[in-house]
Amino acid sequence: MKPERARGTRDFAGREALLRQEIVATLRKVFELYGYSPLETPILEKFETLASKYAGGAEILKETFKLTDQGGRELGLRYDLTVPMCRFIATNPNLKMPFKRYQIGSVFRDGPLKIGRYREFAQCDVDIVGVKSMAADTEVVETAQSVFERLKLGIKIRVNNRKLLNGIIAAAAGIKTDKAETIILTLDKLEKQGKAAVEKELEEKGVAAAAIRRLMELITANGSNSEKLQKLEREINDNEGKKGLAELRQVLESLEDDTNVSFDPSLARGLAYYTGTVFEAFLDGNEKKLAGIKSAVAAGGRYDEMIGNFVGSGREYPAVGISFGLDIIQDILTTTGSNAKTTAAAVYVIPIKVEAEGKKIAGQLRKLGVNADVDMSNRDIKRNLEYAAAAGIPYAAFIGEKEVKEGKIRVRDMASGAEKLVALAEAANIIKGN
């Protein structure tokens, strides 16, 4: 048997693993700056939980990995982190609200494979539960802005509102909310499949040609955010659509910086549990050209009914959240040339005929908070420097008989080649950038 990875999965080592850790560290930092607390849930869930009519809907259930344990119980691999969080809240009724959580973990979907899409991939979610106010939606969008600013990635965030979209469908096609989901699933394909394919599918679903033309006219309106809102205010007549307009306006007007936020009336987000604001973030600018990735790098929205339906107590659990695609962000940063390191070491200690002293120096540097590696193969200086350079280690530290006698070490900046003979404590400060 030839050992092979399962299709749609990946291994991470060296440079890739370090970059991944740096991205996760950035996400955690931003999430905690906004007051979110960590949550961890099992990868396995009862299949009935994942298949609940209040979960992700029929489309995502088709991609769910299903298995049976030795007791005959049906289980599934989680396809997102939202459904497990809802189950957690349902089984912990004494949680204090608002509940602000973040979670970073693997999810699994048996879907088609392409660039940026895998069968096992990591999601990084933040959610605010227990807040009806659109202030929570605004904060989630601003959290996304902060994440990508720290990652130095230019993005465009598209926003819409499901109540508004239902209102648009009602105005254009006379289809009420309870029957609009099938139309929304088709509209969700607009970005990937194009206008002609969407129009054809709507026609196959029995939508009249005139209604299709009117619907496409409304959801593809041009202009500024304010201009598009004003146009739809003149067109939308039902109460749900008007409420969605008001909510969306409140979110857009509350943002501290809306330069990279665009109101897109066509944005659908196919998952069935969304009830209000929806948003997706895409690469913009030079990064988009370099990476060639068209998929969303983050997406989410408001889902006010899902948790309450899971709990079944009649209590309301308004909620809003967003999920960041760790794998696709990593692919982008790899393509755009971020991070050449293959090790976490900040210094490579090179002993010259004093192996025991080299090990001792590495240990002392570690006690001073420096990530240190040491040559254990008795290689010559040239080969050691080549290794340090290839691994992206920023400093080398030489220790020979002369340095031992003087109680110092010689530190080399691998980028400039500059060297300094210094005491251990000063060497640690140099390496740490102090």
N, C-alpha and C positions, 0 to 999 in steps of 0.2 A: 504494500500500500504506500502510495506517495502522500506524505503529509502536506495538506493544503488548507488554507483558510476557507471558510464558507464564503460564498459569493455575497458581496455587499457588506463585508466586514473588513476591518483594518487592524494592523498592529502599529503601535507607536513606540519608537525607541530614539534615544539620542536627541538629535536636533528637533524632531517632530514632537517628542514627548515633552521636551523643555518648553517649546513654543506653546504647546497645549496648556501646560501648567501656568505659564505667564498670562495667557488669556483668561484662564479660570481665576487666577489671583486678581486680575483687573476687574472681572465681573463681581467677585466677592466684595472687593473694596467698594465699588460703586453701590452695590446692593445694600451693604451695611451702612454706608453714608446716608442712605435714605431711610434707614431704620428697619430694614427687613431682617427677620431671623431665619436661621436655617431649618429645614425640614428634610428628613430622609424617610422614604417609604420602600416597601419591597418591590423588586422587579416583577414578581409573580402576583397576580390578582385573581380572584375568582372570575371565571369567564362571565358569569351573570352580571358582575359589576361592570366589566368592560362593555358588555352587550346591552346594558340598560338603555331603555329608550330615552333616558335623560343624559346619556353620555355622548359619544362622538358622532353617532349617526350611522346609517347603513353603509355609506361609502368607505369610511375608515375601518369599519368592522370587517370588510372584505380583505383588508390587509393585515388583520390581527393574527399573530401566531397563536394557535390553539393547541393545548396538550391535555393529557389525562394522567393523573397520578395513580399510584398503585392501588388506591382505594376507590378508583373509578370516578373521582371528582374532576370536573372540568375546570381547567385553569387557562390563563392566557398571559402572554408577556405584555406588559404595559405599552401602549402605543403613544402615550404622552404622559406628562406629569400632572396634568390638571385633574383627570378622573381619579387617580389615587389620592390627591389632596382632598377632593370632595368626599371621598370615602373616609378619609382620616377625620375630617370635620364631623361627618355624620356619626362616627363612632366615638367622638369626644365632645359630647354636647355641652360640657362646662367650659369650653374655651372662651376666653375673654375677647370681646370684639372692640375695635377692629383687630383682625388677625392678619398681620403682614408677614409673609413668608417668602423665602427663596429656596429653590432646590436645583441642584445640578446632578444629572444622572443619565444613564443610558435608557433609550426607548427603542422599540422594535416595530418595524412595519414591513410586511412582505409585499412591497410595491415594486414598480418598474425601476430598474437601475439606470442612472445616467450621471453626468458630471454634477457633483455636489449632492447627490442623493444616495443614501446607503440603507441597508436593512437594519443595521444597528447604528444608531447615532445618538449623540448627546444633546439633551436640551438643558437650557439654563433659564429657569422661570422665576419671575417675581409676580406675586398676586397680593391684592388688597381685598380682604373679605370683611363685610359689615359696614361699608360706606356707600350710601346712595348717591352722594354728591358727585358731580362731575369733576370736583377737585382731585379725586382719586384717579380718574382717567387722565387728567392733565399730568399728574405726577408720574404715572407709568410712561407716558410719552417722553417726559423730561428725563426719566431714568434711562431710557433708550438713547436719547441725545447725549447724555453724559458718558454712557458706555462707549459709544463709537467715537466720541471726542477723545477719550483716553486711549483708545486703540488707534487713533489717528487715521480713521477711515471715513471718507466722505460718503454720506448717505442721504437718501430722500425718503421721508416717512409719508406714506399715503394713508389718509384717514377717511372713514365714512361712518355711517350709523345704520344698523340693521332695521330699526324702526323707519328711518327715512327711506331705505331701499324698498321696504315693504310698501311704503306710501307711493314711491315712484312706480312700482309694479301695478299697484291699484289704479293709479292715475292713467297709466299708459295702456294697460291691458284689462282693467276691470277685475283682476284676480285678487282675492282677499288673502289676508295673512296666513290663514290655516292651509292654503293651497299654494303659497308662494315659494315654499322650500325647494320644490323641483325646478322652478325658474332660477332661483338663486344658485343652485348647483351648476346650472348651465352658464350663468353669468360669471361664475368663478373661473371659468376656462378662458375668459376673454383675453387675458394677458398672454397665455401660453399658446392658444390655438388661433386667435385672431377673430375679427368681427364676422367674416363670412361663415366660418365654422359654427360660431355661436348662433348666428341667425338661422342657419340650417337646422341646428338641433332644436331651437325654439319652435320652428315650423313643424318639425317632427313631433313635438309635444303638443301640437294643436293650437298654438298661439297664432292668431290671425296676422296676416302680412302687415296690415295697417298698424296693429298694436306693436309688432316687432319694430317697425320704423320709428314709432313714437318712443318706445322704450329706449332704443339705441340713441336717439336724439337727446333724451334727458340724461342718460348716464355718461355720455361722452361730451358733455357741454364743456366749452373752453372758457378761459378767463381766470381772474384771480379767485382766491378762496371766497372773498366777499361777494364778488359778482356771481359766482356759481350758486352761492346760498340765496342771494336775492332772486335769481331766476327761478329756483325751485320753490321758493316761498310763494311765487305767483302761480305755480302749477299744482302744488300739493293741497288737497282739500280735506283728506281724512285726518282724524285726530292723532292717530298713531304716527303718521308721517310728519305732522306738524311738531309733535313732541320730539321726534328724532332730530328735526331741524334745529329746534331750540337747544337740545343737548349738545349737538355738534358745534353750534355757534359758541356755546359756553366754553367748550374745551379749547377751541381755536383761539378765542379771545383771551383766555387765561394763560396761555403759554408765554413764558418770558421771552422766548426767541422762536419765531415761527418761520424763519427763513428757509429751513429745510423740511417744512411740513406742508403737504399739499392735499386739499380736499379732493377726493376722487369718488364721484357718485357711482362708479362702476364696481368699486371694491366690494366683494361679497363675503370672502372668507367662508368656505364651504361647510365648516363644521356646524352642526345643527344647534349647538347650545348657545350661540351668541344671541344676545337680546338688545344690544345698544351699540356703543362705539366699537368699531373694528379698525385695526391698523396693521400695516405691513411696512417694513423698512427694506430698501433696496440700495445696492451700491450706486454711487453717483460719482461723476468726475473721472479723474485719471485711474482710480482703482478699478472702476467698471471696465475701462478699456483694457487694462493690464490683465485682470483676472478672467474676463470673458464669462462671468457667472451671472445668470439672469434670475436665479431663484432668490426668494426673500431671505435676508439674513436675520430677521426677527419679525415676529407677528403675534397678534393677540387681539384682545377685545374684552367687552363686558358680557358677563353671563349671570344674570340676576336670579335665574330660576333653577339652575342645575343643582346647586348644593341643597337648597330647600327640598327639591324633589327626592334627592338621595336620603335626606333626613326623614322626610315624610311626616313631620310634626306640624306643618302649617306655618312654621316660623320662616321669616324671610332672611336670606343670606345674600344680599347684593354683593357682587364681586367683579373685579376687573384685573386683568393680568396680561403679561407679555412673555413670550418665549424666544430666547436667543439661540441660534444654531451654532453650536461650538465647532462642529466639523466644517461647516461651510466657511466660518470666519477663519479657521485655521488654514483651509485651502487658499483663501484669499491672501492671507498674510504670507504664506509660503510662496505663492505666485509672485507677489509684489516684492519679495526679497527680504522679508523681515527675519531677523535672528539667524546668525550663522553658527551659533554655539551648538556643540553636541554633548556637552557635559555641564553640570552645575558648578564645577570647580572654578574659583576665581583666581587661583594661583597653582602653578605646577612646581613642586619642590624638586630640584635636581641635585642630589648629593654627588659630590666628586670624591670618590674613594673614602667616604665617611657615611656609609649607608645607615648606621645606627643613629647618627646625628640627624640625618635627613628625616628619618621617621619621627624623631623627637621634635624637630622643628615643625613638621606638619601637624603633630598633635598639639603643640603650643599655639599655633596659628588658629586651629579649630577652637581651642578654648577662648580665644579672643574674638570669636564670631566670624572667622574667615573660612569659606568653603575651600578646602585645600586637598589636592591630590599629590602623590609622591611617586617618583620612579622606583619601581621594585624589580626592574629587569637589568640593572647595571648597564644601561645603554650609554653611548657616548653623548657629549653635549649636543652635537649637531642633530642626532636622531631624536633626542628629547625635545629640542626646540621645534623640530619639524612636527612632532606629535602635538605639542601644545598649540602651535599655530593652526594645525588642521582641525583641532578640537574647538578652536575659538576661545581658548583660555586667555584672558587678558594680561596676566602677569606670569613670569617665571621667577623662581627664587633659587639662587645658587648657594650651596653650602659646601665649602672645602676646608682643608686643614687651616688655611689662613683665616677664614671667617670664624672657624671654631675658636682659634686662639684669641681673636679680637672680640668675640662674643657678639658678632653681627652677622647679617646675611646680605647678599647682593640681590637687589630686586630689579628686574628688567620689565619695562613696559613693552609688551609684545607689538604694539602698534607703531611706536616711535623708535624702539630700540634703545631708548635712554636707560641708563643704569644708575642705581644709587646703592652705596654701602651704608646700611643703617641698622639700628638696633631693632629687635623683634617687634616691640610695640609700635615704633614708627613705621615699620614695614606693614603691619596690620592696618594702620591708618591710611597709608598710601593705597593699599589694595582695596580697602572699603570706600575710598574716595573722600576720606575725612580731611 
